[in-house]
Amino acid sequence: MFAFILAFLIAESPKAVILNFVQQHLGPAMFGTESSLSMFLNTLTPKFYVALTGTSSLISGLILIFEWWYFRKYGTSFIEQVSVSHLRPLLGGVDNNSPNNSNTSNGDSDSNRQSVSECKVWRNPLNLFRGAEYNRYTWVTGREPLTYYDMNLSAQDHQTFFTCDTDHLRPADASKQMNSCQEVMQKAWRERNPQARISAAHEALELNECATAYILLAEEEATTIVEAEKLFKQALKAGEGCYRRSQQLQHHGAQYEAQHRRDTNVLVYIKRRLAMCARKLGRTREAVKMMRDLMKEFPLLSMFNIHENLLEALLELQAYADVQAVLAKYDDISLPKSATICYTAALLKARAVSDKFSPEAASRRGLSTAEMNAVEAIHRAVEFNPHVPKYLLEMKSLILPPEHILKRGDSEAIAYAFFHLQHWKRVEGALNLLHSFRMIPYPLEKGHLFYPYPICTETADRELLPSFHEVSVYPKKELPFFILFTAGLCSFTAMLALLTHQFPELMGVFAKAFLSTLFAPLNFVMEKVESILPSSLWHQLTRI
């Protein structure tokens, strides 16, 4: 900034005044002799200084654009990152060999490992049907509700659950048609084109009654839930037969055990989807019975998270005592948490006090024990996933939930609110209580009841959610200092260039007045020093 002001001063003020000013304040040491200074000044024109300020503004603008792009993509300032990573060690930062730094590094690596584990993508236990629900949305809106990344994860899940490396080693009494059927379905699950998958499923059914072929048709070809349910019932008949055969031979070798594990996954998947069909068709009690029976029959298969389907169905029946019983079993410190677990527990606590709760009355008399329990439950739920209140309070529009979710991320919040918003609305005053405490605790990223909020959720959610959805980011990122500084510098230099071009004489006067004011304290100090020090000593210091 000093260079700009000095440039205006030199360009527009009389040469004699400039010479006296520079010699008085800066001394001849800056420019050399008076003749060389005069020659330097005569070679400069006002256009040079306009170009100087204009170029400075342009460079500042380019830096601003780059900083903004880098911040939007990586969530940090490039200048700050370079300063911390490269300049700080050069300026004598932290000693890399110190024990404290070693402990800190170990802590950071542990934190990073925890962050990576928390950013694991999970199968959405309440995922919709592609043919009957996702495709209908595409037909109506012309938008794709599922991303390629999400569908690719589903394809990997299908290959893991429904195929087996030893499918060619079927039992001795199995026909060649069964072997061919499994081989066709192995190829079908790897196909990217939906029509090719559907054609392969029909080809497999021509060879034999194949449970996984019926599953694919129910998921992707059926256009209604009723059609999907019929296909799943056919899949159940075929799947039970394969399960019984493999159950008898599971101890005859590793290949048979793998086939039995695959047939078990197929059977559990079919029964769970049949229960979901019953729930969607309004037969909620039947769905609850099917889910309970499935959890009793296969208690160790927790990867499907059937208890979350059961919680949603029980809330629809308003069987809150049964909901509490399920939570007592699965809301355990040793088990992984989810938004469904945390927010359902908060809903039950809020239900006990929400109809009579008033923030004004609570501030006057204090919180009762039940109200404190409700507040703590909401505090816990909001800390686990801070994105959910935006959707429950309808501050942000909902979209169809993806087939996979990221725990504590925006994708999980969408999946939870899509199915549970109606249950919160049904409990009188629950949303008002949530609204009263929607900002607690803030900030949450440091972690109180759970691990610190992972920093990888935004990137993973952008891969899982469609492009037309604005991903909720937490904690909300503030603009780095260097972006604000660069924006201010760019604007200031552009303004100086414009004013210098339009009013050169006025800007010269302003520059002279500014420099005079700037150097007034220095002149005062110099005068005091000259009055105190001997003239001979001051002369020697000046020469040095």
C-alpha positions in Angstrom: 0.0 0.0 0.0 2.9 2.4 0.8 4.3 1.7 -2.7 1.0 2.7 -4.3 0.7 5.9 -2.3 4.3 6.8 -3.1 3.7 6.1 -6.8 0.7 8.5 -6.8 2.7 11.1 -5.0 5.6 10.9 -7.4 3.4 10.9 -10.5 1.3 13.9 -9.7 3.2 16.2 -7.3 5.8 18.8 -8.4 9.3 17.3 -8.7 10.9 19.8 -6.3 8.4 19.0 -3.6 8.9 15.3 -4.1 12.7 15.6 -3.9 12.5 17.5 -0.7 9.9 15.1 0.8 11.9 12.0 -0.1 15.1 13.4 1.2 13.5 14.7 4.4 11.7 11.5 5.3 13.6 8.7 3.5 17.0 10.1 3.0 19.2 9.8 -0.1 20.1 6.2 0.8 16.9 4.8 -0.8 17.5 6.2 -4.2 21.1 7.4 -4.3 22.1 10.9 -5.3 19.7 13.7 -6.1 20.5 13.5 -9.8 19.7 9.8 -10.1 16.5 10.3 -8.2 15.5 13.1 -10.6 16.3 11.0 -13.6 14.2 8.1 -12.2 11.2 10.4 -11.6 11.4 11.9 -15.1 11.1 8.5 -16.7 7.8 7.7 -15.0 4.3 8.7 -16.2 0.9 8.6 -14.7 -0.1 5.8 -17.0 2.6 3.6 -15.4 1.0 4.0 -12.0 -2.4 3.2 -13.3 -1.0 0.1 -14.9 0.7 -0.8 -11.7 -2.4 -0.6 -9.6 -4.5 -2.3 -12.3 -2.0 -5.2 -12.5 -2.0 -5.5 -8.7 -5.8 -5.7 -8.8 -5.7 -8.4 -11.5 -3.2 -10.5 -9.6 -5.2 -10.2 -6.4 -8.3 -11.2 -8.3 -6.6 -14.3 -9.7 -5.4 -15.3 -6.3 -8.9 -14.8 -4.9 -10.5 -17.0 -7.6 -7.9 -19.8 -6.9 -8.3 -19.5 -3.1 -12.1 -19.7 -3.5 -11.9 -22.7 -5.8 -9.5 -24.5 -3.5 -11.6 -23.8 -0.4 -14.8 -25.1 -2.1 -13.0 -28.3 -3.2 -10.8 -29.1 -0.2 -12.4 -27.1 2.6 -9.3 -25.2 3.5 -7.2 -22.2 2.4 -4.3 -23.0 0.1 -2.1 -20.2 1.6 -2.8 -21.3 5.1 -2.1 -24.9 4.3 1.2 -24.0 2.6 2.1 -21.8 5.6 1.5 -24.5 8.1 3.0 -27.4 6.1 6.1 -25.7 4.7 6.8 -22.3 6.2 6.2 -23.1 9.8 9.0 -25.8 10.0 11.4 -23.5 8.3 10.7 -20.7 10.8 11.5 -23.0 13.8 8.1 -24.7 14.4 7.6 -28.0 16.2 10.5 -30.3 16.7 9.8 -33.4 14.9 12.1 -35.5 17.1 10.5 -34.4 20.4 8.5 -37.0 22.4 5.5 -34.7 22.7 5.4 -34.3 19.0 5.6 -38.1 18.6 2.6 -38.5 21.0 0.7 -35.8 19.1 1.4 -37.6 15.8 0.2 -40.9 17.2 -2.9 -39.2 18.5 -3.5 -37.6 15.1 -3.1 -41.0 13.4 -5.5 -42.6 15.9 -8.0 -39.8 15.2 -7.6 -40.3 11.5 -8.2 -44.0 11.8 -11.3 -43.3 13.8 -12.5 -40.8 11.2 -12.0 -43.3 8.4 -13.9 -46.0 10.3 -16.8 -43.6 11.0 -16.9 -42.7 7.3 -17.7 -46.3 6.3 -20.7 -46.5 4.0 -23.5 -48.7 5.2 -26.4 -50.3 3.4 -29.6 -48.4 4.1 -31.9 -50.8 5.9 -35.0 -48.9 4.6 -33.9 -48.6 1.0 -36.6 -48.3 -1.5 -37.4 -50.5 -4.5 -35.7 -49.5 -7.8 -38.5 -50.4 -10.1 -41.5 -49.6 -8.0 -40.2 -46.4 -6.4 -36.9 -45.0 -7.7 -37.8 -45.5 -11.4 -41.2 -44.0 -10.9 -39.6 -40.8 -9.5 -37.4 -40.7 -12.7 -40.4 -41.1 -14.9 -42.2 -38.3 -13.3 -39.4 -35.8 -12.7 -36.8 -36.8 -15.3 -34.1 -36.8 -12.5 -32.0 -39.7 -11.4 -32.4 -40.2 -7.6 -29.4 -42.6 -7.4 -25.8 -41.9 -8.2 -23.5 -44.2 -10.0 -21.4 -44.6 -6.9 -24.4 -45.7 -4.9 -25.6 -48.2 -7.5 -22.0 -49.5 -7.8 -22.0 -50.2 -4.1 -25.3 -52.0 -4.4 -23.9 -54.2 -7.2 -21.0 -55.1 -4.9 -23.4 -55.9 -2.1 -25.4 -58.2 -4.4 -22.3 -60.0 -5.5 -21.3 -60.5 -1.9 -24.7 -61.6 -0.6 -26.1 -63.6 -3.6 -23.1 -65.2 -5.3 -20.6 -67.7 -4.2 -17.1 -68.6 -5.5 -18.0 -72.3 -5.4 -21.3 -72.1 -7.2 -19.9 -74.6 -9.8 -19.4 -77.1 -6.9 -23.1 -77.9 -6.3 -24.3 -81.0 -4.4 -24.2 -84.2 -6.4 -27.9 -84.5 -6.8 -28.2 -80.9 -8.2 -28.9 -80.6 -11.9 -26.8 -78.9 -14.5 -29.6 -76.4 -14.9 -29.0 -75.1 -11.3 -25.3 -74.6 -12.1 -26.1 -72.7 -15.3 -28.6 -70.6 -13.4 -26.1 -69.5 -10.8 -23.5 -68.8 -13.5 -26.0 -66.6 -15.4 -26.9 -64.7 -12.2 -23.2 -64.1 -11.4 -22.9 -62.3 -14.7 -26.2 -60.5 -14.1 -25.1 -58.9 -10.9 -22.0 -57.6 -12.6 -24.0 -56.0 -15.5 -24.2 -52.2 -15.4 -27.1 -51.9 -17.8 -30.5 -52.5 -16.0 -32.1 -54.1 -19.1 -29.2 -56.5 -19.5 -29.6 -57.5 -15.8 -33.3 -58.1 -16.3 -32.8 -60.1 -19.5 -30.2 -62.3 -17.7 -32.7 -62.9 -14.8 -35.3 -64.1 -17.3 -32.7 -66.3 -18.9 -31.8 -67.8 -15.5 -35.5 -68.5 -14.8 -35.8 -70.4 -18.1 -33.1 -72.7 -16.9 -34.5 -73.3 -13.4 -36.4 -71.8 -10.4 -33.7 -69.3 -9.2 -34.3 -67.3 -6.1 -31.8 -64.6 -6.9 -33.4 -64.1 -10.4 -36.7 -63.5 -8.8 -35.1 -61.0 -6.4 -33.6 -59.0 -9.3 -36.9 -58.9 -11.1 -38.7 -57.8 -7.9 -36.2 -55.1 -7.2 -35.8 -53.7 -10.7 -38.6 -54.8 -13.1 -41.7 -54.7 -10.9 -43.4 -51.3 -11.3 -45.6 -51.6 -8.2 -45.1 -52.9 -4.6 -47.8 -55.6 -5.3 -45.9 -57.0 -8.2 -42.7 -56.9 -6.2 -44.4 -58.8 -3.4 -45.6 -61.6 -5.8 -42.1 -62.0 -7.2 -40.6 -62.1 -3.7 -43.1 -64.9 -2.7 -41.9 -66.9 -5.7 -38.3 -66.2 -4.6 -39.1 -67.3 -1.1 -40.4 -70.7 -2.3 -37.2 -71.3 -4.4 -34.9 -69.9 -1.7 -36.3 -72.1 1.1 -35.6 -75.2 -1.1 -32.0 -74.2 -1.7 -31.6 -73.3 2.0 -32.8 -76.7 3.2 -30.5 -78.6 0.8 -27.4 -76.6 1.7 -28.2 -76.8 5.4 -28.0 -80.6 5.2 -24.6 -80.5 3.5 -23.0 -77.5 5.2 -20.6 -79.6 7.3 -19.3 -81.6 4.4 -16.6 -79.1 3.4 -15.7 -75.5 3.0 -17.4 -75.1 -0.3 -20.7 -76.4 1.0 -20.4 -74.1 4.0 -19.9 -71.1 1.7 -23.0 -72.1 -0.3 -25.1 -72.4 2.9 -23.9 -69.0 4.0 -25.0 -67.6 0.6 -28.4 -69.3 0.7 -28.9 -68.0 4.2 -28.2 -64.4 3.1 -30.7 -64.9 0.2 -33.4 -66.2 2.5 -33.0 -63.5 5.0 -33.0 -60.8 2.3 -36.2 -62.2 0.8 -38.1 -62.4 4.1 -37.0 -58.9 5.1 -38.2 -57.4 1.8 -41.5 -59.3 2.1 -41.9 -57.7 5.5 -41.2 -54.3 3.9 -43.7 -54.9 1.2 -46.4 -55.7 3.9 -45.4 -52.5 5.7 -45.8 -50.4 2.5 -49.1 -52.0 1.6 -50.5 -51.1 5.1 -50.3 -54.5 6.7 -48.2 -53.2 9.5 -49.0 -55.8 12.1 -48.2 -58.6 9.7 -44.9 -56.8 8.9 -44.0 -56.6 12.6 -44.6 -60.3 13.1 -42.5 -61.2 10.1 -39.6 -59.0 11.3 -39.8 -60.5 14.9 -39.8 -64.0 13.5 -36.9 -63.2 11.3 -34.8 -61.8 14.1 -35.5 -64.8 16.3 -34.6 -67.3 13.5 -31.4 -65.5 12.5 -30.2 -63.5 15.5 -26.6 -63.3 14.4 -27.3 -61.6 11.1 -27.1 -58.0 12.3 -25.7 -56.7 9.0 -29.2 -56.2 7.7 -30.2 -54.0 10.7 -33.7 -55.5 10.7 -34.3 -53.9 14.1 -34.4 -50.5 12.4 -37.2 -51.7 10.2 -39.0 -53.1 13.3 -38.7 -49.7 15.1 -40.3 -47.8 12.3 -43.2 -50.3 12.0 -43.8 -50.2 15.8 -43.8 -46.4 15.7 -46.4 -46.6 13.0 -48.5 -48.8 15.3 -47.8 -46.3 18.2 -46.6 -49.3 20.2 -44.2 -47.1 22.3 -43.7 -49.8 25.0 -42.5 -52.2 22.4 -40.3 -49.6 20.8 -38.7 -49.0 24.3 -38.1 -52.7 24.6 -36.3 -52.9 21.3 -34.2 -49.8 22.2 -33.3 -51.4 25.5 -31.7 -54.3 23.5 -30.0 -52.4 20.7 -29.2 -49.0 22.3 -26.2 -50.4 24.0 -22.8 -48.8 24.4 -21.1 -51.9 22.8 -23.3 -51.7 19.7 -22.9 -49.2 16.8 -25.3 -46.3 17.0 -27.4 -44.8 14.2 -29.7 -41.9 13.7 -32.7 -44.2 14.1 -31.5 -45.4 17.5 -30.6 -42.0 18.9 -33.5 -40.0 17.6 -36.1 -42.7 18.4 -34.8 -42.7 22.0 -35.1 -38.9 22.0 -38.6 -39.1 20.6 -39.7 -41.4 23.4 -38.2 -39.1 26.1 -39.7 -36.0 24.4 -43.1 -37.7 24.2 -43.3 -37.8 28.0 -43.0 -34.0 28.4 -43.6 -32.4 25.0 -47.4 -31.8 25.4 -46.8 -29.6 28.4 -43.4 -28.2 27.7 -42.9 -24.4 27.4 -39.4 -22.8 27.1 -40.6 -19.7 28.9 -42.0 -21.7 31.9 -38.9 -23.9 31.9 -36.6 -20.8 32.1 -38.6 -19.5 35.1 -38.9 -22.6 37.2 -36.1 -24.7 35.8 -36.2 -28.1 34.1 -37.9 -31.1 35.8 -36.2 -34.5 35.8 -38.3 -35.7 32.9 -37.6 -32.5 30.9 -33.9 -32.8 31.7 -33.9 -36.4 30.4 -35.6 -35.3 27.2 -33.2 -32.4 26.7 -30.2 -34.8 27.2 -31.6 -37.3 24.8 -32.1 -34.6 22.1 -28.6 -33.3 22.9 -27.2 -36.8 22.3 -29.2 -37.3 19.1 -28.2 -33.9 17.7 -24.5 -34.6 18.5 -24.6 -37.9 16.7 -26.2 -36.5 13.6 -26.6 -32.7 13.5 -28.3 -32.8 10.0 -31.5 -34.4 11.1 -33.3 -31.4 12.7 -33.2 -29.5 9.4 -35.3 -32.2 7.8 -37.6 -32.9 10.8 -38.3 -29.2 11.2 -38.8 -28.9 7.4 -36.2 -26.3 7.1 -34.7 -28.3 4.2 -36.5 -30.2 1.5 -36.4 -34.0 1.5 -35.4 -36.2 -1.4 -35.6 -39.9 -1.9 -33.1 -41.6 0.4 -30.1 -43.4 -1.2 -29.5 -47.1 -1.1 -26.4 -46.5 1.1 -25.9 -44.1 3.9 -23.0 -42.6 5.8 -23.6 -42.7 9.5 -23.6 -39.2 11.0 -23.9 -37.7 7.5 -26.5 -36.0 5.5 -27.4 -39.2 3.7 -28.4 -40.9 7.0 -30.3 -37.8 8.0 -32.4 -37.9 4.8 -33.0 -41.7 5.2 -34.2 -41.2 8.8 -36.4 -38.2 8.2 -38.0 -39.6 5.1 -39.6 -42.4 7.1 -39.7 -40.9 10.6 -41.0 -37.4 10.0 -44.6 -38.6 10.3 -43.8 -40.2 13.7 -42.5 -36.9 15.1 -45.5 -35.0 13.8 -47.8 -37.5 15.5 -46.3 -36.8 18.9 -47.8 -33.5 20.0 -45.2 -30.9 20.8 -42.2 -33.1 20.0 -41.1 -30.9 17.0 -41.6 -27.8 19.2 -39.3 -29.3 21.8 -36.7 -30.2 19.1 -37.0 -26.6 17.7 -36.3 -25.1 21.1 -33.1 -27.0 21.3 -32.1 -27.2 17.7 -28.8 -25.4 18.2 -27.4 -27.6 21.0 -24.7 -28.5 21.4 -22.7 -26.1 19.2 -20.1 -26.7 18.1 -20.2 -30.5 18.1 -17.2 -31.4 16.1 -15.0 -31.7 19.3 -17.1 -34.6 20.6 -18.8 -35.0 23.9 -20.8 -38.2 24.0 -19.4 -39.6 20.8 -16.2 -39.4 18.9 -15.4 -36.0 17.3 -17.4 -35.3 14.2 -15.6 -36.8 11.2 -14.4 -34.4 8.5 -15.0 -36.9 5.7 -18.8 -36.8 5.7 -19.2 -34.0 3.1 -17.1 -35.8 0.5 -18.8 -39.2 1.0 -22.3 -37.6 1.0 -21.6 -35.8 -2.3 -20.8 -39.2 -3.8 -24.0 -40.8 -2.4 -26.5 -38.0 -3.0 -27.7 -36.7 -6.4 -26.2 -33.5 -7.8 -29.5 -31.6 -7.6 -29.5 -31.9 -3.8 -27.6 -29.4 -1.8 -25.5 -31.4 0.7 -25.8 -30.3 4.3 -22.4 -29.5 5.7 -21.4 -29.6 9.3 -19.8 -27.8 10.9 -20.5 -24.9 8.6 -17.2 -23.8 7.2 -16.3 -20.1 7.6 -14.4 -18.3 4.9 -10.6 -18.4 5.7 -8.9 -15.1 6.5 -6.8 -15.1 3.3 -9.9 -15.3 1.1 -11.3 -12.3 2.8 -8.0 -10.5 2.8 -7.5 -11.2 -0.9 -11.0 -10.0 -1.7 -10.4 -6.8 0.2 -7.0 -6.2 -1.5 -8.4 -6.9 -4.9 -11.2 -4.4 -4.4 -9.0 -1.8 -2.9 -6.4 -1.9 -5.6 -9.1 -1.9 -8.3 -10.6 1.2 -6.7 -7.2 2.9 -6.5 -6.6 2.2 -10.2 -9.9 3.6 -11.2 -9.6 6.8 -9.0 -6.0 7.4 -10.2 -7.2 7.1 -13.8 -10.1 9.5 -13.3 -8.6 12.0 -10.8 -4.8 12.0 -11.0 -4.3 15.4 -9.4 -6.6 14.7 -6.5 -5.1 11.3 -5.8 -1.6 13.0 -5.8 -2.8 15.4 -3.1 -4.3 12.6 -1.2 -1.1 10.5 -1.4 1.0 13.4 -0.2 -1.3 14.1 2.8 -1.4 10.4 3.7 2.4 10.1 3.6 2.8 13.2 5.6 0.5 11.9 8.3 2.1 8.5 8.2 5.6 9.8 8.7 4.7 12.5 11.3 5.4 10.2 14.3 8.8 9.2 12.7 9.7 12.9 12.2 8.9 13.6 15.8 11.1 10.7 17.0 14.0 11.7 14.8 13.9 15.3 16.0 14.0 14.2 19.6 17.0 11.9 18.8 18.8 14.7 17.1 18.3 17.0 20.1 19.7 14.4 22.5 22.6 12.8 20.5 25.7 14.8 19.7 25.9 16.1 16.2 29.2 14.2 15.5 27.7 10.9 16.6 24.5 11.4 14.6 26.7 12.2 11.5 28.6 9.0 11.9 25.4 7.0 12.3 23.9 8.6 9.2 27.0 7.7 7.2 26.7 4.1 8.4 
